[in-house]
Amino acid sequence: MAFGDLATTDAWLPPIITKGNKFFDSKTGLEFRMKGMAYYPRPNSGEMADVSNYDWAADEHEAVWKPHLEVLKDLGVNTVRLYSVDPSIPHDKFMCACAEAGIYVMVGITAP
């Protein structure tokens, strides 16, 4: 399946637009209210507990984030903000899973 084929499916969330000081769903025109949280699932113990600036949303960590997305969806979260995203590794699985769950993703831009 080519990228052009994916772009025409319903798997993508409609863009959010701004009008004045409010957000709106570009497809429905309804006001969009963020119900969001920062997502950085660092463990409380173990060898990764003290690691900072780690990219937990990478495809290789699907076993970590996949069950979390179901919980977030059940809680009504519609937006997550990610920290420490490494643009050199794939995040396709995470982004597609978020879209399927109706969760928008905001990626912070940080300096190395």
Residue pairs with C-beta under 8 A, 6 or more apart in sequence:
6 12
11 96
11 99
11 100
12 99
13 99
13 102
13 104
14 25
14 26
14 27
14 28
15 26
16 23
16 24
16 25
16 26
16 32
16 104
17 23
17 24
17 26
18 24
22 31
23 31
23 32
23 33
23 34
24 30
24 31
24 32
25 31
25 32
32 78
34 78
34 79
34 104
35 76
35 77
35 78
35 79
36 77
36 78
36 79
36 80
36 81
36 104
36 106
37 72
37 77
37 79
37 80
37 81
38 80
38 81
38 83
39 56
39 57
39 65
39 68
39 72
39 80
39 81
39 82
40 56
40 82
40 83
40 84
41 56
41 64
41 65
41 68
42 48
42 49
42 51
42 52
42 54
42 56
43 49
48 54
52 84
53 83
53 84
54 84
55 61
55 84
55 85
55 86
55 89
56 64
56 65
56 84
57 65
57 82
57 85
57 91
57 94
57 105
58 86
58 89
58 90
58 91
58 94
59 89
59 90
59 91
59 92
59 93
59 94
60 89
62 93
62 94
65 94
65 97
66 97
69 97
69 98
69 101
69 103
70 101
72 80
72 101
72 103
73 101
73 102
73 103
77 103
78 102
78 103
78 104
79 103
79 104
79 105
79 106
80 98
80 103
80 104
80 105
80 106
81 105
81 106
81 107
81 108
82 105
82 106
82 107
82 108
83 108
83 110
84 110
85 91
85 107
85 108
94 105
95 105
98 104
98 105
